[in-house]
Amino acid sequence: MPSPVAMAKLLLCIVFATAILFSASAKKSGDVKELQIGVKYKPETCSIQAHKGDRIKVHYRGTLTDGTVFDSSYERGDPIEFELGSGQVIKGWDQGLLGMCVGEKRKLKIPSKLGYGDQGSPPTIPGGATLIFETELVAVNGEPSVGDSEL
């Protein structure tokens, strides 16, 4: 039978291990392991879709899982323009915007591995962060959506 001191040490180790596991899981509760794509709005007609190699314009609002906004094209009034699928943006965008219709709105939950990874993008995005983007496809190859919209 173990001594009372050995039992106390074992119990203390169990308590510390539980506390560490609990704090790590609580901190990462909003994290995702795979890309999640939620369609928030889709136009009735979808005559133009985004494909790999297309030059697209996207309005977006990026937040951390705690709700902190780290970037937003809406506040600047200037959507980002880039070639889809060419690595000009994070992998989560290159994958999550494929097949999107002009005027469509999507919410992307992007795991760290498809975002900025373990290094993050200091000072606004910590390492290992899951990113949440509210996106709206504004144009594909210069063809805009009809009307203005806000998220």
Phi, psi and chi 1 to 4 in degrees:
 res  aa     phi    psi   chi1   chi2   chi3   chi4
   1 MET       -  133.2  178.5  130.0  175.6      -
   2 PRO   -67.1  152.0   -8.7   15.6      -      -
   3 SER   -70.8  160.4   71.1      -      -      -
   4 PRO   -59.0  -33.9  -24.2   31.5      -      -
   5 VAL   -66.6  -44.1  172.6      -      -      -
   6 ALA   -63.6  -40.5      -      -      -      -
   7 MET   -63.5  -41.4  -71.3  -63.3  -74.2      -
   8 ALA   -63.9  -41.7      -      -      -      -
   9 LYS   -63.2  -43.4  -73.8 -177.8 -179.4  178.2
  10 LEU   -62.3  -44.6  179.0   60.8      -      -
  11 LEU   -62.3  -41.9 -177.0   58.5      -      -
  12 LEU   -61.7  -42.6 -165.3   56.0      -      -
  13 CYS   -61.6  -41.5  -73.8      -      -      -
  14 ILE   -64.0  -43.4  -68.8  170.3      -      -
  15 VAL   -62.2  -46.1  168.1      -      -      -
  16 PHE   -63.9  -43.8  -81.0  129.3      -      -
  17 ALA   -61.7  -42.1      -      -      -      -
  18 THR   -63.6  -43.2  -57.7      -      -      -
  19 ALA   -62.7  -41.8      -      -      -      -
  20 ILE   -65.0  -46.6  -70.3  168.7      -      -
  21 LEU   -62.2  -42.4  -72.5  173.3      -      -
  22 PHE   -63.7  -45.7  177.6   75.0      -      -
  23 SER   -67.2  -35.9   68.1      -      -      -
  24 ALA   -67.0  -41.5      -      -      -      -
  25 SER   -72.7  -34.4   66.5      -      -      -
  26 ALA   -67.1  -40.2      -      -      -      -
  27 LYS   -65.3  -33.4 -176.9  178.6  125.7 -171.3
  28 LYS  -103.8   18.9  -60.0  -73.4 -169.6  174.7
  29 SER   -61.1  -29.2   63.2      -      -      -
  30 GLY   -91.4    0.2      -      -      -      -
  31 ASP   -72.0  150.7  -73.8  -10.1      -      -
  32 VAL  -121.7  155.3  -63.9      -      -      -
  33 LYS   -97.7  -27.5  -61.9  -68.2 -178.6 -157.9
  34 GLU  -127.7  158.8  -60.4  -60.2  -33.8      -
  35 LEU   -61.6  131.6  175.5   63.9      -      -
  36 GLN  -118.2  129.1  -65.6  179.0    5.8      -
  37 ILE  -118.7  120.4  -57.5  169.0      -      -
  38 GLY  -115.8  122.4      -      -      -      -
  39 VAL   -83.6  118.1  175.9      -      -      -
  40 LYS   -96.7  -28.3  -62.0  -58.7  175.4 -172.8
  41 TYR  -155.9  135.7  170.7   77.8      -      -
  42 LYS  -133.2  128.3 -167.9  159.4 -171.1  164.0
  43 PRO   -61.3  154.1  -11.1   18.6      -      -
  44 GLU   -59.1  -41.3  -73.6 -176.2   29.4      -
  45 THR  -113.4  142.5   59.5      -      -      -
  46 CYS  -127.6   80.2 -178.1      -      -      -
  47 SER   -84.4  -21.1   56.1      -      -      -
  48 ILE  -128.5  122.5  -56.0  171.7      -      -
  49 GLN  -117.2  154.5  -76.4 -173.4  -49.7      -
  50 ALA   -86.8  128.4      -      -      -      -
  51 HIS  -125.8  161.6  -60.8   96.6      -      -
  52 LYS   -54.3  132.5 -175.4  175.0 -179.4  177.1
  53 GLY    94.5  -14.9      -      -      -      -
  54 ASP   -72.6  148.2  -74.5  -19.8      -      -
  55 ARG   -91.5  116.1 -171.8  125.0 -166.4  102.4
  56 ILE  -120.6  155.9   65.5  172.1      -      -
  57 LYS  -117.7  130.7  -82.2 -170.9  179.9 -177.3
  58 VAL  -133.7  130.1  178.8      -      -      -
  59 HIS   -89.9  145.0 -103.1  -49.2      -      -
  60 TYR  -154.6  158.7   66.1   93.0      -      -
  61 ARG  -134.0  120.1 -178.4  172.3  -65.7  110.7
  62 GLY  -104.6  130.6      -      -      -      -
  63 THR  -131.9  158.6   60.6      -      -      -
  64 LEU   -85.8  170.6  -58.2  175.5      -      -
  65 THR   -64.8  -18.9   55.5      -      -      -
  66 ASP   -87.4    3.2   68.1    0.5      -      -
  67 GLY    94.6   -6.1      -      -      -      -
  68 THR   -66.3  123.0  -58.0      -      -      -
  69 VAL   -79.6  125.1  176.0      -      -      -
  70 PHE  -106.8  -16.7   58.2   81.4      -      -
  71 ASP  -166.5  148.8 -165.8   12.4      -      -
  72 SER  -157.8  121.6  175.3      -      -      -
  73 SER   -73.7  -23.5   68.0      -      -      -
  74 TYR   -61.9  -44.7  -75.0   98.7      -      -
  75 GLU   -64.3  -32.4  -83.1   66.4   27.3      -
  76 ARG   -82.6  -18.6  -71.1 -170.4  -57.2  -85.7
  77 GLY    70.1   26.4      -      -      -      -
  78 ASP  -141.9  101.3 -173.2   26.2      -      -
  79 PRO   -66.3  152.9   21.4  -27.9      -      -
  80 ILE   -79.7  143.4 -173.5  172.3      -      -
  81 GLU  -122.6  133.1 -174.7  172.9   -7.9      -
  82 PHE  -162.5  168.6   62.0   94.6      -      -
  83 GLU   -90.2  119.5 -176.3 -179.5  -43.1      -
  84 LEU   -68.6  133.4 -174.0   59.5      -      -
  85 GLY    81.9   10.3      -      -      -      -
  86 SER  -106.1    3.0   67.0      -      -      -
  87 GLY    83.2   12.9      -      -      -      -
  88 GLN   -76.8  -18.7  -65.6  177.5   -3.0      -
  89 VAL  -127.1  178.5  -67.1      -      -      -
  90 ILE   -64.0  153.6   59.6  173.8      -      -
  91 LYS   -58.6  -35.3  -70.5  179.0 -177.1  178.1
  92 GLY   -59.7  -33.8      -      -      -      -
  93 TRP   -75.1  -46.8  -88.9   40.1      -      -
  94 ASP   -55.9  -34.0  -89.0  -17.9      -      -
  95 GLN   -87.1  -42.4  -65.1  173.6   18.7      -
  96 GLY   -76.0  -15.2      -      -      -      -
  97 LEU  -101.5   -6.3  -58.1  177.5      -      -
  98 LEU   -60.6  136.9  -76.0  170.5      -      -
  99 GLY    78.0    3.2      -      -      -      -
 100 MET   -71.5  142.0 -157.1  168.4  174.0      -
 101 CYS   -89.0  150.0  -59.9      -      -      -
 102 VAL   -61.2  129.4  172.3      -      -      -
 103 GLY    93.9  -13.4      -      -      -      -
 104 GLU   -72.7  149.1 -176.7  176.4  -21.8      -
 105 LYS  -120.6  132.8  -65.2  179.7 -177.1 -177.6
 106 ARG  -131.1  151.0  -69.8 -175.9 -179.1  178.3
 107 LYS  -110.8  120.1 -176.2  174.9 -174.1  177.5
 108 LEU  -106.1  127.8  -53.5  177.4      -      -
 109 LYS  -107.8  112.4  -70.7 -174.3 -180.0  179.3
 110 ILE  -111.2  120.4  -59.0  174.4      -      -
 111 PRO   -68.2  157.7   26.0  -32.5      -      -
 112 SER   -50.6  -41.4  173.0      -      -      -
 113 LYS   -63.3  -21.3   66.5 -177.1  179.4 -177.7
 114 LEU  -106.7    7.5  -61.9  177.9      -      -
 115 GLY  -114.7 -113.5      -      -      -      -
 116 TYR  -106.9    6.4  -67.4   99.0      -      -
 117 GLY    65.7 -160.5      -      -      -      -
 118 ASP   -68.9  -24.2  -69.4  -24.0      -      -
 119 GLN   -80.8  -22.2   75.3  -82.6    3.3      -
 120 GLY    67.3 -161.7      -      -      -      -
 121 SER  -140.7   77.8 -176.2      -      -      -
 122 PRO   -58.7  149.0  -21.7   32.0      -      -
 123 PRO   -94.1   -2.8   34.9  -34.7      -      -
 124 THR   -89.6  -27.4   53.4      -      -      -
 125 ILE  -119.7  112.8  -58.9  172.3      -      -
 126 PRO   -71.5  157.5   21.9  -27.3      -      -
 127 GLY   -59.2  141.3      -      -      -      -
 128 GLY    76.7   10.4      -      -      -      -
 129 ALA   -76.5  136.0      -      -      -      -
 130 THR   -79.3  136.9  -70.1      -      -      -
 131 LEU  -112.7  142.3  -52.7  175.3      -      -
 132 ILE  -120.1  124.2  -59.5  169.0      -      -
 133 PHE  -122.1  128.5  -75.2   95.2      -      -
 134 GLU   -93.4  120.6  -62.3  170.5   46.7      -
 135 THR  -124.2  153.2   63.4      -      -      -
 136 GLU  -140.7  123.6  178.5 -179.5    1.2      -
 137 LEU   -79.0  116.4 -174.7   59.5      -      -
 138 VAL   -91.2  -39.5  176.0      -      -      -
 139 ALA  -158.3  151.7      -      -      -      -
 140 VAL  -126.9  122.5  173.7      -      -      -
 141 ASN    48.4   43.1  -63.8  -36.8      -      -
 142 GLY    83.2   -3.5      -      -      -      -
 143 GLU   -92.1  109.5  -65.7  -66.4  -34.4      -
 144 PRO   -84.1  167.2   30.6  -33.8      -      -
 145 SER   -80.5  166.9   61.6      -      -      -
 146 VAL   -91.8  125.5  178.4      -      -      -
 147 GLY    86.0  164.4      -      -      -      -
 148 ASP   -99.5  154.3  -65.1  -32.5      -      -
 149 SER  -149.1  161.1   64.1      -      -      -
 150 GLU  -126.5  152.0  -68.7  -86.4  -32.4      -
 151 LEU   -78.5      -  -81.9 -178.1      -      -
